[in-house]
Amino acid sequence: MNKWRELVLVGGGHTHALVLHELAKRPLYQTHITLISDVEYAPYSGMLPGHVAGFYTHEEMHIDLPKLCKKAGADFLHASVNSIDLDARCPLVNGQKLGPKADLISINVGSTPDSHGVPGVAEWAIPSKPVPQLLAGWERLKTAAESAAQPLRVVVVGGGAGGVELTLAMQFQTCGKADYTLVNNGPQIMSGHNDGARERLSAVLIQRGVTVMLENSVTEVKANGVHLQNGRWLPADYIFWVTSPAPPAWLRESSLALTDGGFIRVKPTLQTIHHPWVFAAGDVASIENQRTPKSGVFAVRMAKPLTANLRAFLENDPLSPFKPQKNFLSLIGTADGKAVASHRWLAMHSRLMWTWKDWIDRRFMRQFG
Ligand SMILES: Cc1cc2nc3c(=O)[nH]c(=O)nc-3n(C[C@H](O)[C@H](O)[C@H](O)COP(=O)(O)OP(=O)(O)OC[C@H]3O[C@@H](n4cnc5c(N)ncnc54)[C@H](O)[C@@H]3O)c2cc1C
């Protein structure tokens, strides 16, 4: 009789949630699965700004990981991994081995916003990830805004889709009780999107009273504001940090091959380049010779090929490459019952686009219900 194999999933991101969903429908042969996650309820990024805007409850935008594991016949371990012992084939938590000796490990721990070495970020800014920290910061701001004698001053650093969508969601909920400034280091918001989408979102930001500061870098964060590269001091009661994604620092403790930026280098099969039995997916993975965007859309798209390749690896079958689509649709909510659609050169801002986004996101979450 064949011996049982051990598959250890580190992190319950979008990709692993879908892998577990697939494995619940079609289990792996004689394989015991363990999921290690630092949260029991995994946030779904597509609904995050909508939750802040008050359109979705906490429950509606979170995946119940222990329940999902139960369906997939997997063990759930609630812990924060901070290294991987590749010789012992085991994740480590504060130097201690956790979980069984693995035949296969897959890593899907996401990213956090890059502090770019700016002093004071860790102490004073509210990061967009981990999401529980963002939501705790948002709750503090919301509560303070309700009783503030004067409008609170809020600075959001990072003018990508996440920063813009989050700003509009927070502004919608605290209208008249907080003033928002969006600081972006590039010459325009939403780099990577078309001009039409940028113009529509810029117009919404202006209409909603958000001050947008372009080509401005934050050089230091203090308790009561931020210093800008141009020498200006911007006073703030709350500072949200929504910059480009950076990998978890603990990866440097493992001997996995990393990019210069610290992301895990993987082949198109999502196998790490020197350890074929270790896979990585989602924001944390960097596919060799590809520039796959770090977004929930791609983390979701990696789920099917990852599941297929984990299965193929265990069955000694050939593995297939993940082929990312070049063009993809983005739907950015404007927290007024509308969304901006951005696809290649096409842009549209309407209620229909929000209805469409809401339908896509609710359908995604229904899989885990
Ligand atoms: C405000 C905002 C809005 C966004 N909106 C969108 C959007 O609308 N559409 C879109 O496509 N993308 C969006 N994104 C980007 C999206 O959030 C990420 O690209 C996506 O979440 C990456 O998915 P992932 O599967 O790699 O990891 P994640 O979904 O981030 O999940 C990683 C998981 O691993 C867990 N974890 C982390 N470290 C450890 C550890 N050491 N041990 C154990 N567990 C660990 C985390 O708790 C988390 O549950 C948004 C981002 C932000 C900040």
The ligand as a MOL file (V3000), in Angstrom:
LIG
                    3D

  0  0  0     0  0            999 V3000
M  V30 BEGIN CTAB
M  V30 COUNTS 53 58 0 0 0
M  V30 BEGIN ATOM
M  V30 1 C -7.2840 48.4780 -0.4010 0
M  V30 2 C -6.9780 47.3770 -1.3970 0
M  V30 3 C -7.9330 47.0150 -2.3400 0
M  V30 4 C -7.6650 46.0400 -3.2720 0
M  V30 5 N -8.6280 45.7390 -4.1800 0
M  V30 6 C -8.3770 44.7950 -5.1150 0
M  V30 7 C -9.3720 44.4840 -6.0900 0
M  V30 8 O -10.4760 45.0430 -6.1010 0
M  V30 9 N -9.0610 43.5360 -7.0170 0
M  V30 10 C -7.8490 42.8960 -7.0390 0
M  V30 11 O -7.6160 42.0590 -7.9130 0
M  V30 12 N -6.8950 43.1690 -6.1290 0
M  V30 13 C -7.1230 44.1010 -5.1700 0
M  V30 14 N -6.1560 44.3930 -4.2430 0
M  V30 15 C -4.8930 43.6130 -4.2500 0
M  V30 16 C -5.1320 42.2850 -3.5330 0
M  V30 17 O -5.4940 42.5600 -2.1940 0
M  V30 18 C -3.9160 41.3680 -3.5110 0
M  V30 19 O -3.2880 41.3650 -4.7550 0
M  V30 20 C -4.3810 39.9400 -3.1650 0
M  V30 21 O -4.9700 39.9250 -1.8930 0
M  V30 22 C -3.2170 38.9660 -3.1960 0
M  V30 23 O -3.7510 37.7020 -2.9080 0
M  V30 24 P -2.8480 36.5480 -2.2970 0
M  V30 25 O -3.6350 35.2880 -2.4820 0
M  V30 26 O -1.4760 36.6000 -2.8410 0
M  V30 27 O -2.7000 36.8960 -0.7490 0
M  V30 28 P -3.7210 37.5000 0.2950 0
M  V30 29 O -5.1070 37.4680 -0.1870 0
M  V30 30 O -3.1590 38.8020 0.7600 0
M  V30 31 O -3.6500 36.4520 1.4640 0
M  V30 32 C -2.5100 36.1100 2.1730 0
M  V30 33 C -2.9620 35.3880 3.4150 0
M  V30 34 O -1.8550 34.8260 4.0860 0
M  V30 35 C -1.9340 35.1170 5.4770 0
M  V30 36 N -0.5640 35.2220 5.9690 0
M  V30 37 C 0.3010 36.2280 5.7420 0
M  V30 38 N 1.4770 35.9740 6.3280 0
M  V30 39 C 1.3480 34.7690 6.9370 0
M  V30 40 C 2.2380 33.9830 7.7190 0
M  V30 41 N 3.4690 34.3820 7.9600 0
M  V30 42 N 1.7930 32.7880 8.1970 0
M  V30 43 C 0.5300 32.3880 7.9390 0
M  V30 44 N -0.3560 33.1060 7.2140 0
M  V30 45 C 0.0580 34.2660 6.7090 0
M  V30 46 C -2.6820 36.4590 5.5420 0
M  V30 47 O -3.3410 36.6470 6.7620 0
M  V30 48 C -3.6770 36.3060 4.4090 0
M  V30 49 O -4.8700 35.6960 4.8430 0
M  V30 50 C -6.4100 45.3730 -3.2850 0
M  V30 51 C -5.4560 45.7030 -2.3210 0
M  V30 52 C -5.7270 46.7020 -1.4020 0
M  V30 53 C -4.6770 47.0630 -0.3920 0
M  V30 END ATOM
M  V30 BEGIN BOND
M  V30 1 1 1 2
M  V30 2 1 2 3
M  V30 3 2 2 52
M  V30 4 2 3 4
M  V30 5 1 4 5
M  V30 6 1 4 50
M  V30 7 2 5 6
M  V30 8 1 6 7
M  V30 9 1 6 13
M  V30 10 2 7 8
M  V30 11 1 7 9
M  V30 12 1 9 10
M  V30 13 2 10 11
M  V30 14 1 10 12
M  V30 15 2 12 13
M  V30 16 1 13 14
M  V30 17 1 14 15
M  V30 18 1 14 50
M  V30 19 1 15 16
M  V30 20 1 16 17
M  V30 21 1 16 18
M  V30 22 1 18 19
M  V30 23 1 18 20
M  V30 24 1 20 21
M  V30 25 1 20 22
M  V30 26 1 22 23
M  V30 27 1 23 24
M  V30 28 2 24 25
M  V30 29 1 24 26
M  V30 30 1 24 27
M  V30 31 1 27 28
M  V30 32 2 28 29
M  V30 33 1 28 30
M  V30 34 1 28 31
M  V30 35 1 31 32
M  V30 36 1 32 33
M  V30 37 1 33 34
M  V30 38 1 33 48
M  V30 39 1 34 35
M  V30 40 1 35 36
M  V30 41 1 35 46
M  V30 42 1 36 37
M  V30 43 1 36 45
M  V30 44 2 37 38
M  V30 45 1 38 39
M  V30 46 1 39 40
M  V30 47 2 39 45
M  V30 48 1 40 41
M  V30 49 2 40 42
M  V30 50 1 42 43
M  V30 51 2 43 44
M  V30 52 1 44 45
M  V30 53 1 46 47
M  V30 54 1 46 48
M  V30 55 1 48 49
M  V30 56 2 50 51
M  V30 57 1 51 52
M  V30 58 1 52 53
M  V30 END BOND
M  V30 END CTAB
M  END
